[in-house]
Amino acid sequence: MAQRSVEIVIGRLVTDESFRTAFLSDPVTTLTRVVESGYDLTSLEISALKATDRSVWARTAEQIDLRLQKDSLGGVPNERVWGHVLRGAK
């Protein structure tokens, strides 16, 4: 098993909204691109990732500190992540 690659994919699923959205809409293409970019995932690992309850990724992402989340709004500050800054809170 390529445990490190699995850890990276899971990490991206819970911290990278764009990656998570792509995976949820088309897991086969998303994971194919991961493998094509040089990460070693076995067919068993790919099957396990695809079989995992889809809601797990979003639920887990909601529990991660927002400062660890990758903003996917193309340069526009994300209110969910940066609201305290945008509103002038200290």
C-alpha positions, -999 to +999 in steps of 0.1 A: +000+000+000+011+035-007+002+049+026+018+083+021-002+089-011-034+079+007-026+103+035-020+131+009-053+124-009-072+124+024-055+155+035-065+173+003-100+160+006-105+177+039-084+209+033-089+217-004-124+226-013-118+226-051-102+191-049-130+178-027-156+192-051-139+176-081-136+143-063-172+143-052-184+150-088-160+126-105-139+105-083-125+083-111-111+113-131-099+130-099-080+100-087-067+092-122-052+127-123-036+122-088-020+090-101-009+106-133+007+134-113+030+109-097+013+096-066+012+059-061-023+046-054-032+010-058-066-001-073-076-013-038-069+022-023-087+039-051-117+016-046-116+023-008-115+061-013-144+059-038-164+036-014-160+059+016-192+077+026-191+109+006-203+130+035-172+121+055-150+145+036-172+176+041-180+168+077-143+164+085-135+196+066-159+214+088-141+203+119-106+214+107-095+249+117-104+272+089-068+285+087-058+251+074-084+252+046-074+261+011-095+290-002-111+281-036-127+314-044-100+325-069-084+353-049-116+367-033-114+365+005-136+337+018-160+351+044-160+317+062-123+317+065-114+354+068-146+368+082-130+380+114-103+399+094-128+413+069-150+425+098-120+441+116-121+417+146-089+412+165 
